[in-house]
Amino acid sequence: MMGNRVVCFCSILLALVISANLASHAAEPQHIFRAGAHAIDITPTTFPVDTAGSMSPVKTIGVHDPLHARCLVLDNGDCRIAFAVCDSCMIPVEIFEAAKEKVFRETGIPSDHMIMSATHTHTAVTVTPVFQSVVDADYYEFLIDRIATGIVQANAHLEPARIGWAVGNNARQVFNRRWHMRPGVATPDPFDRGSDKIQTNPPRASETLLKPAGLIDAEVPIIAVQAIDGRPIAVLANYSLHYVGGVPAESLSADYFGEFARQLSRLIKSEAEPRDNPNAASANREFAAIMSNGTSGDINNSNFFESTPSQPPFEQIRVVATDVAESTYAAYKRVKYADWVLLKMQQVEIELGVRRPTRQDIADAKQLLETAGARPYRDRRAIYASETLDLADYPETVRVKLQAIRIGDLGIVTTPCETFVETGLALKQASPLKPTFVMSLANGYNGYLPTPSQHELGGYETWRAKSSYLQTDAESKIRSKLLEMLNEITRE
């Protein structure tokens, strides 16, 4: 009799344990990976507007091709991360922070889980006062609203999805633009110091050229996202190319970044099979092709080794974009998708020194400008003298935002600078996540980021101005902190 009671008690206890376990599992949130994308037009509605890609003001009176903020939201049930890559030369932190606040209020995505960056097209509207460009106040507010709306829309499009990545390669369109010249060739600077050892953007195929002063990064890493039924949602690519140029005079353009989006969309849409539910709202959502700027601070599209014929307006952009899109598509076809991946992200701020002018620098600049005439200045020495006076009002230190993102085994880091390719290659090599890539011009703008050794060589990217003002040790500090962050988010 006692034995039967023991058996009955054990059976009841086992049933209670099983029931509790089932209830516990039922209460656990389901891990469903979701993604949503949206490309929103950020082209200004009124003209003329200033563009930010020149040392002297350039007014545009029309649009060659539209500007966009291309947005992507990833959600694995535990973590949501938002990207916005904007067709702009550089965007100040204040715009990004205002847009992030709007997004947070409407979606709940934390501001430190948003990555917002500029592509660096030189033919977009000025929102950062670099050199003599004038910020368009109306567009400033317009841009904040459009970036925020783009991410809100991408978040509204979240749906069950799969994600994967691959790395492509294209060495045909990237060239280091900093060159050692042959002995005896002058390398002038706007401060008349005579200490530069290299020249930026020297004449092509010249007998005065010796060798490039840096490397290139030919990788085209991509993240691809598709719906459960295989419909493409987005591709986020990264390439270390400054920009291309050759845009029709007085026109706005997204440069090769915009044309890449059109070309890659054409390639991917051409292979997409017809949907079984073509009338469904999800089937009609557009595919978002996104090209972010890698580490291109010392890279451009000029082949200095050879002379090349001049192209009609926009033609070189089309050539480059088509070529890079095809390299991206080759990588896209090798992507292996996962139904769920770990998402982790970390954001920190670090304090960096500013190369402020000395009293003598300021006195020399004032003396030079006394005879320079009225603005806008065309003489390079006068332009940099004006920059010197502007920098006299800068603080001794600035705080910059850095981010590290983990998507499965893939890593992304961001800098608010025009980062050199040497930095990108070092981060890729040392990162515990493979692959890893760098998104530059993200979450603000703090100018060029030469390595200490490149600072010693001099050249345009090192000349003190609002486009290059961080202390010479800034790159070392940023690189060290980013690697520390990558190691931290790798620990599960």
C-alpha positions as CSV (number, residue, x, y, z in Angstrom):
1,M,0.0,0.0,0.0
2,M,2.8,2.3,1.0
3,G,4.6,1.5,-2.4
4,N,1.5,2.5,-4.4
5,R,1.4,5.9,-2.6
6,V,5.1,6.5,-3.3
7,V,4.6,5.7,-7.0
8,C,1.5,7.9,-7.1
9,F,3.4,10.8,-5.4
10,C,6.3,10.4,-7.8
11,S,4.0,10.4,-10.8
12,I,2.3,13.6,-9.6
13,L,5.7,15.3,-8.9
14,L,6.9,14.3,-12.4
15,A,3.8,15.7,-14.0
16,L,4.2,19.0,-12.1
17,V,7.8,19.3,-13.2
18,I,6.9,18.6,-16.8
19,S,4.1,21.1,-16.6
20,A,6.3,23.7,-15.1
21,N,8.9,23.2,-17.8
22,L,6.3,23.5,-20.5
23,A,5.0,26.6,-19.0
24,S,8.5,28.1,-18.7
25,H,9.3,27.3,-22.3
26,A,5.9,28.8,-23.4
27,A,6.7,32.0,-21.5
28,E,10.1,32.4,-23.3
29,P,10.0,34.9,-26.2
30,Q,10.2,33.3,-29.6
31,H,13.5,34.1,-31.4
32,I,12.2,35.2,-34.8
33,F,14.6,37.2,-37.0
34,R,12.9,40.1,-38.8
35,A,14.1,42.9,-41.1
36,G,12.7,45.9,-42.9
37,A,14.1,48.4,-45.3
38,H,13.1,51.7,-46.9
39,A,14.8,54.3,-49.2
40,I,13.5,57.8,-48.6
41,D,14.1,60.7,-50.9
42,I,16.2,63.5,-49.3
43,T,16.5,65.8,-52.4
44,P,15.8,69.4,-51.5
45,T,12.6,70.9,-52.8
46,T,13.9,74.5,-53.3
47,F,16.9,75.9,-55.2
48,P,19.6,77.2,-55.4
49,V,21.5,75.4,-52.7
50,D,25.2,75.2,-51.8
51,T,27.1,71.9,-52.2
52,A,29.9,70.9,-49.7
53,G,32.5,69.3,-51.9
54,S,34.6,72.3,-52.8
55,M,36.9,74.8,-51.0
56,S,34.8,77.6,-52.5
57,P,31.0,77.8,-52.6
58,V,29.3,76.1,-55.5
59,K,25.6,76.7,-56.0
60,T,23.4,74.2,-57.7
61,I,20.2,74.9,-59.5
62,G,18.9,71.5,-60.2
63,V,19.1,67.7,-59.7
64,H,20.9,65.2,-62.0
65,D,19.7,62.2,-59.9
66,P,17.9,62.1,-56.5
67,L,19.5,61.9,-53.1
68,H,18.3,59.2,-50.7
69,A,18.6,58.0,-47.1
70,R,18.7,54.2,-47.4
71,C,17.5,52.6,-44.2
72,L,17.6,49.0,-42.8
73,V,16.3,47.7,-39.5
74,L,17.3,44.3,-38.1
75,D,15.5,42.6,-35.2
76,N,16.3,39.2,-33.7
77,G,13.8,39.4,-30.8
78,D,16.4,40.4,-28.3
79,C,18.0,43.4,-30.1
80,R,17.0,45.9,-32.7
81,I,19.6,47.8,-34.8
82,A,18.9,50.5,-37.4
83,F,21.1,51.7,-40.3
84,A,20.6,54.9,-42.3
85,V,23.2,55.7,-45.1
86,C,22.6,59.2,-46.5
87,D,23.6,60.8,-49.8
88,S,25.5,63.7,-48.2
89,C,29.1,64.8,-48.1
90,M,29.3,64.9,-44.4
91,I,26.7,65.3,-41.7
92,P,27.2,66.9,-38.2
93,V,26.4,64.9,-35.0
94,E,23.6,67.4,-34.2
95,I,21.6,66.3,-37.2
96,F,22.1,62.6,-36.5
97,E,21.2,63.0,-32.8
98,A,18.0,64.9,-33.6
99,A,17.0,62.3,-36.1
100,K,17.8,59.5,-33.6
101,E,15.6,61.1,-30.9
102,K,12.7,61.2,-33.4
103,V,13.2,57.6,-34.2
104,F,13.4,56.5,-30.6
105,R,10.1,58.3,-29.8
106,E,8.3,56.6,-32.6
107,T,9.8,53.1,-32.6
108,G,11.5,52.6,-29.2
109,I,14.9,51.7,-30.9
110,P,17.6,53.1,-28.5
111,S,19.7,55.8,-30.0
112,D,22.9,53.9,-29.3
113,H,21.5,51.1,-31.5
114,M,21.3,53.3,-34.6
115,I,24.1,53.7,-37.2
116,M,23.7,56.8,-39.3
117,S,26.3,57.8,-41.9
118,A,27.0,59.9,-45.0
119,T,28.1,58.5,-48.3
120,H,30.5,61.4,-49.1
121,T,29.1,62.4,-52.4
122,H,30.6,65.8,-53.1
123,T,27.4,67.0,-54.9
124,A,24.9,67.1,-52.1
125,V,23.6,69.9,-50.0
126,T,25.9,71.5,-47.4
127,V,24.9,70.7,-43.8
128,T,28.4,70.9,-42.3
129,P,30.3,74.2,-42.4
130,V,33.6,73.0,-43.9
131,F,35.8,75.5,-45.7
132,Q,33.6,78.3,-47.2
133,S,30.4,76.3,-47.7
134,V,27.2,77.8,-46.3
135,V,24.8,75.6,-44.4
136,D,21.3,75.6,-45.7
137,A,19.2,76.1,-42.6
138,D,15.9,74.9,-44.2
139,Y,17.4,71.8,-45.6
140,Y,19.1,71.1,-42.2
141,E,15.7,70.6,-40.6
142,F,14.3,68.8,-43.6
143,L,17.1,66.3,-43.5
144,I,16.5,65.5,-39.8
145,D,12.9,64.7,-40.5
146,R,13.6,62.6,-43.6
147,I,16.3,60.5,-42.0
148,A,14.0,59.8,-39.1
149,T,11.0,59.0,-41.3
150,G,13.1,56.6,-43.4
151,I,14.0,54.5,-40.4
152,V,10.5,54.7,-39.0
153,Q,9.2,53.3,-42.3
154,A,11.9,50.6,-42.4
155,N,10.8,49.6,-38.9
156,A,7.2,49.5,-40.0
157,H,8.2,47.1,-42.8
158,L,9.7,44.5,-40.3
159,E,8.8,41.0,-41.4
160,P,10.2,37.5,-40.8
161,A,13.5,37.3,-42.7
162,R,16.8,35.6,-43.2
163,I,20.3,37.1,-43.2
164,G,23.7,36.3,-44.6
165,W,27.0,37.9,-45.7
166,A,29.9,37.5,-48.1
167,V,32.9,39.4,-49.2
168,G,33.5,40.5,-52.8
169,N,36.5,42.1,-54.4
170,N,37.2,44.9,-56.9
171,A,40.7,46.4,-57.2
172,R,39.9,48.1,-60.5
173,Q,38.3,51.3,-59.1
174,V,40.4,52.2,-56.1
175,F,43.7,54.0,-56.2
176,N,45.8,55.6,-53.4
177,R,45.9,59.3,-54.0
178,R,48.9,60.2,-51.8
179,W,52.2,59.9,-53.7
180,H,55.9,60.1,-53.1
181,M,57.4,62.3,-55.7
182,R,60.8,62.1,-57.3
183,P,63.7,63.9,-55.5
184,G,63.6,67.6,-56.2
185,V,59.9,67.9,-57.0
186,A,58.2,70.6,-54.9
187,T,55.3,69.6,-52.6
188,P,53.9,73.0,-51.6
189,D,51.5,73.5,-48.7
190,P,49.2,76.4,-47.9
191,F,51.2,77.4,-44.8
192,D,54.5,77.7,-46.7
193,R,56.2,75.3,-44.3
194,G,57.8,73.2,-47.0
195,S,57.8,70.1,-44.8
196,D,55.4,67.9,-46.9
197,K,57.0,64.7,-48.2
198,I,54.1,63.6,-50.4
199,Q,51.6,65.1,-52.8
200,T,47.8,64.4,-52.8
201,N,46.2,64.0,-56.2
202,P,49.4,64.6,-58.3
203,P,49.2,64.8,-62.1
204,R,48.5,61.4,-63.8
205,A,51.1,59.5,-65.6
206,S,53.7,62.2,-64.8
207,E,57.4,61.5,-64.8
208,T,57.6,63.2,-61.4
209,L,55.7,60.4,-59.8
210,L,57.7,57.8,-57.7
211,K,55.3,55.5,-55.8
212,P,52.0,55.6,-53.8
213,A,52.4,56.5,-50.1
214,G,49.7,54.0,-49.0
215,L,47.7,50.9,-49.9
216,I,44.2,50.2,-51.2
217,D,41.4,48.0,-49.9
218,A,39.7,46.2,-52.7
219,E,37.2,44.2,-50.5
220,V,33.4,44.7,-51.0
221,P,31.8,43.1,-47.9
222,I,28.1,42.8,-48.1
223,I,25.2,41.9,-45.8
224,A,22.1,40.5,-47.6
225,V,18.6,40.2,-46.1
226,Q,15.7,38.4,-47.7
227,A,12.1,37.5,-46.7
228,I,11.3,33.9,-45.7
229,D,10.0,33.2,-49.3
230,G,13.3,34.4,-50.8
231,R,12.2,37.9,-51.8
232,P,15.2,40.3,-51.5
233,I,14.8,43.0,-48.9
234,A,18.1,44.7,-48.8
235,V,21.9,44.5,-49.4
236,L,24.2,46.7,-47.3
237,A,27.6,46.9,-49.1
238,N,30.8,48.7,-48.1
239,Y,33.6,49.9,-50.4
240,S,36.7,52.1,-49.7
241,L,36.2,54.6,-52.5
242,H,36.0,58.3,-51.7
243,Y,33.6,59.3,-54.5
244,V,33.9,59.5,-58.3
245,G,32.7,63.0,-59.5
246,G,32.1,64.1,-63.1
247,V,28.6,65.4,-62.3
248,P,27.0,67.9,-64.7
249,A,27.7,71.5,-63.7
250,E,25.4,73.0,-61.1
251,S,23.6,69.8,-60.4
252,L,23.0,67.7,-57.3
253,S,23.9,64.0,-57.5
254,A,24.3,60.9,-55.3
255,D,27.4,60.1,-57.2
256,Y,28.3,56.5,-57.7
257,F,26.6,55.6,-54.4
258,G,23.2,56.3,-56.0
259,E,24.0,54.7,-59.3
260,F,25.3,51.6,-57.5
261,A,21.9,51.3,-55.8
262,R,20.1,51.4,-59.2
263,Q,22.5,49.0,-60.9
264,L,22.5,46.4,-58.1
265,S,18.7,46.6,-57.8
266,R,18.5,45.9,-61.6
267,L,20.8,42.8,-61.2
268,I,19.0,41.4,-58.2
269,K,15.5,42.1,-59.5
270,S,16.3,40.4,-62.8
271,E,16.8,37.1,-61.0
272,A,13.9,37.3,-58.7
273,E,11.2,34.8,-59.3
274,P,7.6,35.9,-59.6
275,R,5.9,35.8,-56.2
276,D,2.9,33.5,-55.5
277,N,1.1,36.5,-53.9
278,P,1.9,39.5,-56.1
279,N,-0.9,41.5,-54.7
280,A,0.3,41.2,-51.1
281,A,1.7,44.4,-49.6
282,S,4.9,42.8,-48.6
283,A,5.5,41.6,-52.2
284,N,5.3,45.2,-53.5
285,R,7.9,46.6,-51.1
286,E,11.0,47.9,-52.9
287,F,14.4,46.4,-52.6
288,A,17.0,48.6,-50.8
289,A,20.5,48.5,-52.2
290,I,22.8,50.4,-49.9
291,M,26.5,51.4,-50.4
292,S,28.3,52.7,-47.4
293,N,31.7,54.4,-47.4
294,G,34.6,52.3,-46.0
295,T,38.1,53.7,-45.3
296,S,38.6,56.0,-48.2
297,G,40.3,59.0,-46.7
298,D,43.4,58.5,-48.9
299,I,41.6,56.7,-51.8
300,N,39.9,57.9,-55.0
301,N,39.1,56.7,-58.5
302,S,42.0,58.4,-60.4
303,N,44.5,55.9,-61.9
304,F,47.7,57.9,-61.4
305,F,49.7,55.2,-63.1
306,E,48.2,55.9,-66.5
307,S,46.7,58.8,-68.4
308,T,43.0,58.2,-69.2
309,P,40.7,60.0,-71.6
310,S,38.2,62.5,-70.2
311,Q,34.6,61.3,-69.9
312,P,31.3,63.1,-70.6
313,P,29.4,64.1,-67.4
314,F,28.2,61.2,-65.2
315,E,29.8,58.6,-67.5
316,Q,32.6,57.6,-65.1
317,I,30.1,57.4,-62.3
318,R,28.1,54.9,-64.4
319,V,31.2,52.9,-65.3
320,V,32.4,52.6,-61.6
321,A,28.9,51.9,-60.2
322,T,28.2,49.2,-62.8
323,D,31.6,47.5,-62.2
324,V,31.2,47.6,-58.4
325,A,27.6,46.4,-58.6
326,E,28.7,43.4,-60.6
327,S,31.4,42.6,-58.1
328,T,28.8,42.9,-55.3
329,Y,26.3,40.7,-57.2
330,A,29.0,38.0,-57.6
331,A,29.4,38.0,-53.8
332,Y,25.6,38.2,-53.3
333,K,25.2,34.9,-55.2
334,R,27.6,33.2,-52.6
335,V,25.6,34.3,-49.5
336,K,24.5,31.6,-47.1
337,Y,21.5,32.6,-45.1
338,A,20.6,32.0,-41.5
339,D,17.1,32.1,-40.0
340,W,18.4,33.8,-36.8
341,V,21.7,35.4,-35.8
342,L,23.0,37.0,-32.6
343,L,22.9,40.8,-32.7
344,K,25.0,42.9,-30.3
345,M,26.1,46.5,-30.3
346,Q,28.2,48.8,-28.2
347,Q,28.6,52.6,-28.5
348,V,31.2,54.7,-26.6
349,E,32.4,58.3,-26.6
350,I,36.1,59.1,-26.3
351,E,37.8,62.4,-25.9
352,L,40.4,63.5,-28.5
353,G,42.7,66.5,-28.7
354,V,42.4,69.3,-31.3
355,R,45.2,70.8,-33.3
356,R,44.4,74.4,-32.5
357,P,46.5,77.2,-34.1
358,T,49.1,79.0,-32.1
359,R,49.1,82.7,-31.5
360,Q,51.7,83.1,-34.2
361,D,49.5,81.1,-36.6
362,I,46.6,83.4,-35.9
363,A,48.6,86.5,-36.4
364,D,50.0,85.2,-39.7
365,A,46.5,84.3,-40.9
366,K,45.1,87.7,-40.0
367,Q,48.0,89.5,-41.8
368,L,47.5,87.4,-44.9
369,L,43.8,88.0,-45.1
370,E,44.3,91.8,-44.8
371,T,45.4,91.7,-48.4
372,A,43.3,88.8,-49.7
373,G,40.2,90.8,-50.7
374,A,36.6,89.9,-50.2
375,R,35.2,86.4,-49.6
376,P,34.8,83.9,-51.1
377,Y,38.6,83.3,-51.4
378,R,40.0,81.5,-54.3
379,D,43.7,81.5,-53.3
380,R,44.5,78.4,-51.3
381,R,46.7,80.2,-48.8
382,A,43.8,82.6,-48.0
383,I,41.3,79.8,-47.7
384,Y,43.5,78.0,-45.1
385,A,44.2,81.3,-43.3
386,S,40.4,81.6,-42.9
387,E,40.3,78.1,-41.6
388,T,43.0,78.9,-39.1
389,L,40.9,81.7,-37.6
390,D,37.8,79.5,-37.5
391,L,39.8,76.8,-35.6
392,A,41.0,79.4,-33.1
393,D,37.5,79.2,-31.6
394,Y,37.5,75.3,-31.3
395,P,37.8,73.7,-27.9
396,E,41.0,72.0,-26.8
397,T,39.3,68.6,-27.0
398,V,36.2,67.0,-28.7
399,R,34.2,63.9,-27.9
400,V,33.6,61.5,-30.8
401,K,31.2,58.5,-31.0
402,L,32.5,55.1,-31.9
403,Q,30.4,51.9,-32.5
404,A,30.9,48.2,-32.8
405,I,28.3,45.9,-34.1
406,R,28.1,42.1,-34.2
407,I,25.8,40.3,-36.6
408,G,26.4,36.6,-36.1
409,D,30.1,36.2,-36.8
410,L,30.4,39.4,-38.8
411,G,31.7,42.7,-37.3
412,I,31.1,46.3,-38.2
413,V,32.8,49.3,-36.6
414,T,32.1,53.0,-37.2
415,T,34.1,56.2,-37.1
416,P,32.9,59.8,-37.6
417,C,35.9,60.5,-39.8
418,E,37.4,60.2,-43.3
419,T,39.4,57.2,-42.3
420,F,42.5,56.0,-44.1
421,V,42.6,52.6,-45.7
422,E,45.6,51.6,-43.5
423,T,43.3,51.8,-40.4
424,G,40.6,49.7,-42.1
425,L,43.1,47.0,-43.1
426,A,44.5,46.9,-39.6
427,L,41.1,46.6,-38.0
428,K,40.1,43.8,-40.4
429,Q,43.2,41.9,-39.6
430,A,43.0,42.2,-35.8
431,S,39.3,41.8,-35.4
432,P,38.0,38.6,-33.7
433,L,35.0,38.7,-36.0
434,K,35.5,37.6,-39.6
435,P,34.7,39.4,-41.7
436,T,34.8,42.9,-40.3
437,F,34.4,46.2,-42.1
438,V,34.4,49.9,-41.2
439,M,31.7,52.4,-41.9
440,S,33.2,55.9,-42.0
441,L,31.5,59.3,-41.7
442,A,29.1,57.8,-39.2
443,N,27.3,59.6,-36.4
444,G,29.0,62.9,-37.0
445,Y,31.9,64.5,-38.7
446,N,35.4,65.0,-37.2
447,G,37.5,65.4,-40.4
448,Y,40.3,63.3,-41.8
449,L,41.9,60.6,-39.7
450,P,45.5,60.1,-41.0
451,T,47.6,57.6,-39.1
452,P,50.6,59.1,-37.1
453,S,53.0,57.9,-39.9
454,Q,50.8,59.6,-42.6
455,H,50.8,62.8,-40.5
456,E,54.5,62.8,-40.7
457,L,54.3,62.7,-44.5
458,G,52.0,65.7,-44.7
459,G,49.8,66.4,-47.6
460,Y,46.3,67.8,-48.0
461,E,44.6,65.3,-45.6
462,T,46.8,66.5,-42.8
463,W,46.6,70.3,-43.4
464,R,44.9,71.9,-40.4
465,A,41.4,73.0,-41.2
466,K,37.8,72.2,-40.2
467,S,38.3,69.1,-42.4
468,S,41.4,68.0,-40.5
469,Y,41.8,69.1,-36.9
470,L,42.2,66.1,-34.6
471,Q,45.5,65.5,-32.9
472,T,48.1,63.3,-34.6
473,D,47.5,60.5,-32.1
474,A,43.7,60.4,-32.7
475,E,43.9,57.4,-35.1
476,S,45.8,55.3,-32.7
477,K,43.3,56.0,-29.9
478,I,40.3,55.3,-32.2
479,R,41.8,52.1,-33.5
480,S,42.7,50.8,-30.1
481,K,39.2,51.5,-28.7
482,L,37.4,49.9,-31.6
483,L,39.4,46.7,-31.2
484,E,38.6,46.7,-27.5
485,M,34.9,47.0,-28.4
486,L,35.1,44.3,-31.0
487,N,36.6,41.9,-28.4
488,E,33.9,42.8,-25.9
489,I,31.0,42.2,-28.2
490,T,32.5,38.9,-29.3
491,R,32.2,37.5,-25.8
492,E,28.8,35.8,-25.5
